[in-house]
Amino acid sequence: MSRTRTALLAALALVAGASGTALAVAPGDAGIAAVPCTVDYKVQNQWDTGFTAAVTITNNTTAKSSWSLKWAYAGNQKVTSGWNAKVSQSGTAVTAANETYNGTLATGGSVSFGFQGTYSGTNAVPAAFTLDGVTCNVDGGTDPTDPTDPGGGTKVDNPYSGAKVYVNPEWSAKAAAEPGGSRISNQPTGVWLDRIAAINGVNGGMGLRAHLDKALEQKGSGELVVQLVIYNLPGRDCAALASNGELGATEIDKYKTQYIDPIAAILADPKYASLRIVNTIEIDSLPNLVTNVSPRATATANCDTMKANGNYIKGVGYALNKLGDAPNVYNYVDAGHHGWIGWDDNFSASVQTIKQAATAEGATVNDVQGFITNTANYSALKEQYFTINDSVGGKSVRESKWVDWNRYTDELSFAQAFRQEAVNQGFASGVGMLIDTSRNGWGGTARPTGPGATTDVDTYVNGGRIDRRIHVGNWCNQSGAGLGERPQASPAAGIDAYVWIKPPGESDGSSSAIANDEGKGFDRMCDPTYTGNPRNNNNMSGALPNAPLSGHWFSAQFQQLMQNAYPAL
């Protein structure tokens, strides 16, 4: 925002506070981009303990099929009822989302709604409004006369398009120190905020601000994406032990105030407004509420607890709401992978569960820019030697032991179908997908070069499948895995990017119990001698031996990933 306009808005805010009306700012100054949206907030009637207000939104950007307006009160105002919008409140934060009949908002078009509320003391007009994450009543461009103006404004459709992606110097140094590691040490990987201490840095390592400062250095004059993993829910990873977190099942308030709020404050710093910040929101959480709860055979007591207390839903909703307000922040919710929720009784239900979270704690579907699949997992990107429609000896591929009646054979087909189902269930039509390809290449000598023999359906599938795991439910330090497709933007229809969110070389969990102060338990799925459980159909784990704690450097795995990379290094 320009200095001159900042001063103007400050003056207008003083006038608004005195009159009970938030004044809309006229779009367009010489040499400055038009405001993306304006909001006219009027207190119509006010009495000792209550008031009514009328709000008019004008959209100056591309036409919308749905909208969500947010603001925060400085006092103790509480919305009690609304009309012509779905108005909800969490703490001081208010969200007004369209009704089914007024979601369309053309370029230059306006929409109005009203509400009634209570207050005591003063009833100050909100200082700022965001429409679908874009700040209204301020210009959405840069002042060409002000070299310190970072710009900002409207979210782009695909944050990866036309942008470089941040290379984490800490991971890069570990990769480069490995024999042959310099071949990939310049690849962008995710920055994992997997505990409260990670925000400021653990054991002398880089904290969030240090990473964002380094990202500004890497950015130069172009666009740059920073990939963050938001990963610290109460009762985290209820179906696994290796990646259990620091917060107990009931510590939702601590999650909000000591984890999400500090992250949100840093991301909102104007210093970082020129970065495109992509958040992967809480991996391995919401799908567990579908697949690993009673009465299913795969249920765990921890997952039953998290479904009953609602803290996964509340936590993800709160994160989406708080982190999604800044116009340069993009939230992608973790959607498991095809070998987890590709079955008929999991697929649609998982989208429904994510939508439940995306409309909780003040969040709306407009706080979700997309979804990410295969995060830190191994599912093949494309199975090129068989399809779900193939049959052998009168039996469908779906009847094979490997596919086991799943609707999908690989991550690309699953991700594209998941995107469409999300749109069908009310997410924005432009929502995008990310696929983590960091460890799903499955190259090397074991990679098939053609279809399997047609002796029977199992021989056909097993002989031709790219994914060489013992079972599609195996997830820990998988033997034989390789680096997958290198990170790239817009690689396929509906896919915003292939990404390396899991940094190759970081362990999924220890092969045996290791005492630690990181809240990480020992999961038998990381033990190469383990014979399995219902979640992997009682198969061997397929895990590598001698692995360290999750997140710690695992040199032998890194070397294997490079050796089996596909495309080859």
Residue pairs with C-beta under 8 A, 6 or more apart in sequence:
1 9
1 138
1 139
1 143
1 149
1 152
2 29
2 32
2 139
2 142
2 143
2 145
2 146
2 149
3 143
3 146
4 29
4 143
5 29
5 32
5 138
5 139
5 143
8 25
9 25
9 137
9 138
12 23
12 25
13 127
15 23
16 22
16 23
16 41
16 125
17 124
17 125
20 42
20 43
20 46
20 123
20 125
21 40
21 41
21 42
21 43
21 125
22 39
22 40
22 41
22 42
22 125
22 126
22 129
22 137
23 40
24 38
24 39
24 40
24 56
24 58
24 137
25 35
25 38
25 137
25 138
27 34
27 35
27 38
27 60
28 34
28 35
29 139
31 143
31 144
31 145
32 139
32 141
32 142
32 143
32 144
33 139
33 140
33 141
33 142
33 153
34 60
34 139
34 140
34 141
35 60
35 136
35 137
35 138
35 139
35 140
36 59
36 60
36 61
36 131
36 134
36 135
36 136
36 140
36 153
36 154
37 57
37 58
37 59
37 60
37 61
37 129
37 131
37 134
37 136
37 137
38 57
38 58
38 60
38 136
38 137
39 55
39 56
39 57
39 58
39 69
39 129
39 131
39 136
39 137
40 55
40 56
40 58
41 53
41 54
41 55
41 71
41 125
41 126
41 129
42 53
42 54
42 55
43 51
43 52
43 53
43 123
43 125
44 51
44 52
44 53
44 54
44 114
45 51
45 52
46 52
46 123
49 118
49 119
49 120
50 80
50 116
50 117
50 118
50 119
51 77
51 116
51 117
51 118
51 119
51 123
52 114
52 115
52 116
52 117
53 114
53 115
53 116
53 117
54 112
54 113
54 114
55 69
55 85
55 96
55 112
55 113
55 114
55 115
56 110
56 111
56 112
57 67
57 69
57 105
57 110
57 111
57 112
57 131
57 136
58 108
58 109
58 110
59 67
59 105
59 106
59 107
59 108
59 109
59 110
59 131
60 107
60 108
61 107
61 134
61 140
61 154
62 107
63 104
63 105
63 106
63 107
63 109
64 103
64 104
64 105
64 132
65 103
65 104
65 428
65 429
66 97
66 98
66 103
66 365
66 366
66 428
67 97
67 98
67 103
67 105
67 111
67 131
67 132
67 366
68 95
68 96
68 97
68 98
68 131
68 132
68 364
68 365
68 366
68 367
69 85
69 95
69 96
69 97
69 129
69 130
69 131
70 93
70 94
70 95
70 96
70 129
70 130
70 325
70 362
71 93
71 94
71 126
71 128
71 129
71 130
72 92
72 93
72 94
72 126
72 128
73 92
73 94
73 124
73 126
74 92
74 124
74 126
74 127
75 119
75 121
75 122
75 123
75 124
76 119
76 120
76 121
77 117
77 118
77 119
77 123
78 89
78 117
78 118
78 119
79 87
79 88
79 89
79 94
79 115
79 116
79 117
80 115
80 116
80 117
80 118
81 87
81 115
81 116
82 96
82 113
82 114
82 115
82 116
83 113
83 114
83 115
84 99
84 102
84 111
84 112
84 113
84 114
85 96
85 97
85 98
85 99
85 102
85 113
85 115
86 96
86 97
86 98
86 99
87 94
87 95
87 96
87 113
87 115
88 94
88 95
88 97
88 362
89 95
89 362
90 318
90 321
90 361
90 362
91 362
93 321
93 362
94 126
94 362
95 321
95 362
95 363
95 364
96 113
96 115
97 364
97 366
98 105
98 111
102 111
102 113
105 111
128 135
128 136
128 137
129 135
129 136
129 137
130 136
130 325
130 327
132 155
132 366
133 155
133 324
133 325
133 326
133 327
133 329
133 366
133 367
134 140
134 153
134 154
134 155
134 327
135 152
135 153
135 327
139 153
140 152
140 153
140 154
140 327
141 151
141 153
142 149
142 150
142 151
143 149
150 270
150 271
150 273
150 274
151 273
151 274
152 273
152 274
152 327
152 328
153 327
154 327
155 327
155 328
155 330
155 369
156 276
157 430
157 432
158 432
158 489
158 490
158 496
158 497
159 225
159 276
159 278
159 330
159 369
159 496
160 225
160 278
160 489
160 490
160 496
160 497
161 489
161 490
161 496
162 222
162 223
162 489
163 222
163 223
163 224
163 225
163 276
163 489
164 188
164 218
164 219
164 222
164 223
164 224
164 225
165 188
165 224
165 225
165 226
165 227
165 487
165 499
166 188
166 191
166 211
166 214
166 215
166 218
166 224
166 225
166 226
166 227
167 186
167 187
167 188
167 189
167 218
168 188
168 189
168 190
168 191
168 211
168 503
169 206
169 214
170 205
170 206
171 189
171 503
171 505
171 506
172 185
172 186
173 185
174 181
174 505
174 553
175 181
175 182
175 184
175 185
175 504
175 505
175 558
176 182
176 185
178 505
178 555
178 558
178 559
178 562
179 559
180 559
180 562
180 569
181 558
181 562
183 562
183 569
184 483
184 504
184 562
184 569
187 486
187 487
187 500
188 225
188 227
188 487
188 499
188 500
189 227
189 438
189 500
189 501
189 502
189 503
189 504
190 227
190 228
190 229
190 280
190 499
190 500
190 501
190 502
190 503
191 208
191 211
191 226
191 227
191 228
191 229
192 198
192 229
192 231
192 503
192 551
193 199
193 208
193 228
193 229
193 230
193 231
193 232
193 263
194 229
194 231
194 232
194 245
194 551
195 202
195 232
195 245
195 246
195 518
195 519
196 232
196 246
196 258
196 259
198 207
198 208
199 207
199 208
199 259
199 262
199 263
199 266
200 207
200 208
201 207
201 210
206 214
208 228
208 263
208 266
209 266
211 226
212 226
212 266
212 271
212 272
212 275
212 277
215 224
215 226
215 272
215 275
216 271
216 272
216 274
216 275
218 224
219 274
219 275
223 276
224 275
224 276
225 275
225 276
225 277
225 278
226 275
226 276
226 277
226 278
227 278
227 280
227 499
227 501
228 263
228 277
228 278
228 279
228 280
229 279
229 280
229 283
229 375
229 501
230 260
230 263
230 279
230 280
230 281
230 282
230 319
230 323
231 245
231 280
231 282
231 283
232 245
232 246
232 247
232 255
232 259
233 245
233 247
233 255
233 282
233 285
233 311
233 312
233 315
233 316
234 245
234 247
234 248
234 249
234 250
234 251
234 252
234 254
234 255
234 306
234 311
234 312
234 315
235 245
235 247
235 248
235 249
235 302
235 305
235 306
235 311
235 312
236 243
236 244
236 245
236 247
236 282
236 284
236 285
237 243
237 244
237 245
237 284
237 285
237 288
238 288
238 292
238 300
238 302
238 303
238 305
238 306
239 284
239 288
239 291
239 292
239 298
239 300
239 302
239 303
239 535
240 284
240 475
240 509
240 523
240 525
241 509
241 520
241 521
241 522
241 523
242 476
242 508
242 509
242 510
242 520
242 521
242 522
242 523
242 525
242 526
242 550
243 284
243 508
243 509
243 520
243 523
243 550
244 519
244 520
244 521
245 519
246 518
246 519
247 254
247 255
247 259
249 302
249 305
249 306
249 309
249 311
250 309
250 311
252 311
252 314
252 315
255 311
255 315
255 318
256 315
256 318
260 315
260 318
260 319
260 322
260 323
261 322
263 323
264 322
264 323
264 325
266 272
267 277
267 323
267 326
267 329
268 325
268 326
272 328
273 326
273 327
273 328
274 328
275 328
276 328
276 330
277 326
277 328
277 329
277 330
278 330
278 332
278 434
279 319
279 323
279 329
279 330
279 331
279 332
280 332
280 334
280 372
280 375
280 434
280 501
281 316
281 319
281 320
281 323
281 331
281 332
281 333
281 334
282 312
282 315
282 316
282 319
282 333
282 334
283 334
283 372
283 375
283 376
284 334
284 336
284 375
285 312
285 315
285 316
285 334
286 312
286 313
286 316
286 333
286 334
286 350
286 353
286 354
286 357
287 334
287 335
287 336
287 340
287 341
287 346
287 350
287 353
288 303
288 306
288 312
289 303
289 306
289 307
289 312
289 313
289 353
290 341
290 346
290 349
290 350
290 353
291 298
291 340
291 341
291 346
292 298
292 299
292 300
292 303
292 535
293 299
293 303
293 304
293 307
294 304
297 534
298 534
298 535
306 312
312 357
313 353
313 356
313 357
313 360
314 360
314 361
316 333
316 354
316 357
316 358
316 360
317 357
317 358
317 359
317 360
317 361
317 362
317 363
318 360
318 361
318 362
318 363
319 331
320 331
320 333
320 357
320 358
320 361
320 363
320 367
320 368
321 361
321 362
321 363
321 367
323 329
323 331
323 367
324 331
324 363
324 366
324 367
324 368
330 369
330 370
331 367
331 368
331 369
331 370
332 368
332 369
332 370
332 371
332 372
332 432
332 434
333 354
333 357
333 358
333 368
333 370
333 371
333 372
334 371
334 372
334 373
334 375
335 341
335 350
335 354
335 371
335 372
335 373
335 415
335 418
336 350
336 373
337 373
337 374
337 375
337 377
337 379
337 411
337 414
338 373
338 379
338 406
338 408
338 409
338 410
338 411
338 413
338 414
339 379
339 406
339 472
339 473
340 346
340 473
341 347
341 350
342 406
342 407
342 408
342 414
343 405
343 406
343 407
344 405
344 407
347 407
347 417
347 418
347 421
348 421
348 425
351 418
351 421
351 422
351 425
352 425
354 368
354 371
354 422
355 365
355 422
355 425
355 426
355 427
357 363
358 364
358 365
358 367
358 368
358 427
359 365
365 426
365 427
365 428
366 428
368 427
368 428
368 431
369 431
369 432
370 419
370 431
370 432
370 433
370 434
370 496
371 415
371 418
371 419
371 422
371 431
371 433
371 434
372 433
372 434
372 435
372 436
372 499
372 501
373 379
373 411
373 414
373 415
373 418
373 433
373 434
373 435
373 436
374 411
374 435
374 436
374 437
374 440
375 436
375 501
375 502
376 436
376 438
376 439
376 475
376 501
376 502
376 508
377 436
377 439
377 440
377 475
377 502
378 439
378 440
378 442
378 467
378 469
378 474
378 475
378 478
378 481
379 410
379 411
379 414
379 440
379 467
379 472
380 410
380 411
380 440
380 442
380 465
380 466
380 467
381 410
381 411
381 412
381 435
381 437
381 440
381 484
381 485
381 498
382 410
382 411
382 412
382 466
383 409
383 410
383 464
383 465
383 466
383 467
384 466
385 448
385 450
385 451
385 452
385 464
385 465
385 466
386 397
386 409
386 451
386 452
386 460
386 461
386 464
386 465
387 397
387 409
388 397
388 398
388 403
388 406
388 407
388 408
388 409
388 413
389 397
390 396
390 397
390 460
391 397
391 457
392 454
392 456
392 457
392 459
392 460
393 454
393 456
393 457
395 456
395 457
396 457
397 403
397 409
397 457
397 460
397 461
398 404
398 405
398 406
398 407
399 405
399 457
400 457
400 458
400 460
400 461
400 462
401 458
401 461
402 458
402 461
402 462
402 465
402 472
403 409
403 461
404 472
404 537
406 472
407 417
408 414
408 417
410 466
410 467
411 435
411 440
412 435
412 492
412 495
415 433
415 435
415 494
415 495
416 433
416 492
416 493
416 494
416 495
418 433
419 431
419 432
419 433
419 494
420 494
422 431
423 429
423 431
432 494
432 495
432 496
433 494
433 495
433 496
434 495
434 496
434 497
434 498
434 499
434 501
435 495
435 497
435 498
435 499
436 499
436 500
436 501
436 502
437 484
437 485
437 486
437 487
437 498
437 499
437 500
438 483
438 484
438 499
438 500
438 501
438 502
438 503
438 504
439 478
439 481
439 482
439 483
439 484
439 502
439 504
439 561
440 467
440 481
440 484
441 481
441 482
441 483
441 484
441 485
441 561
441 564
441 565
441 566
441 567
442 466
442 467
442 468
442 480
442 481
442 482
442 484
442 564
442 566
443 482
443 483
443 564
443 565
443 566
443 567
443 568
444 480
444 482
444 563
444 564
444 566
446 468
446 480
446 564
447 466
447 468
447 564
447 566
448 463
448 464
448 465
448 466
450 464
451 460
451 463
451 464
452 459
452 460
452 461
452 462
452 463
452 464
452 465
453 459
453 460
453 463
454 460
468 480
469 478
469 480
469 542
470 536
470 539
470 540
470 541
470 542
471 532
471 536
471 537
471 539
471 542
473 535
473 536
473 537
473 539
474 525
474 536
474 539
474 541
474 542
474 543
475 508
475 525
476 508
476 509
476 523
476 525
476 526
476 541
476 543
476 547
477 507
477 508
477 509
477 511
477 526
477 543
477 544
477 547
477 554
477 557
478 542
478 543
478 544
479 528
479 542
479 543
479 544
479 560
480 542
480 560
480 564
481 560
481 561
481 564
482 560
482 561
482 562
482 563
482 564
482 565
482 566
483 504
483 561
483 562
483 564
483 565
483 566
483 569
484 498
484 565
484 566
485 491
485 498
485 567
486 498
486 567
487 497
487 498
487 499
487 500
488 497
488 498
489 496
489 497
490 496
490 497
491 497
491 498
504 557
504 558
504 561
505 553
505 554
505 555
505 557
505 558
505 561
506 550
506 551
506 552
506 553
506 554
507 547
507 548
507 549
507 550
507 551
507 552
507 553
507 554
507 557
508 526
508 547
508 550
509 520
509 522
509 523
509 525
509 526
509 547
509 549
509 550
510 520
510 522
510 526
510 547
510 548
510 549
510 550
511 526
511 527
511 528
511 543
511 544
511 545
511 546
511 547
512 522
512 527
513 522
514 522
514 548
514 549
516 549
518 549
518 551
520 549
520 550
520 551
524 530
524 533
524 541
525 533
525 536
525 541
525 543
526 541
526 543
526 547
527 541
527 543
528 540
528 541
528 542
528 543
528 544
528 545
530 540
530 541
530 543
531 538
531 539
531 540
532 538
532 539
532 540
532 541
544 554
544 556
544 557
544 560
546 556
547 554
547 557
548 554
562 569
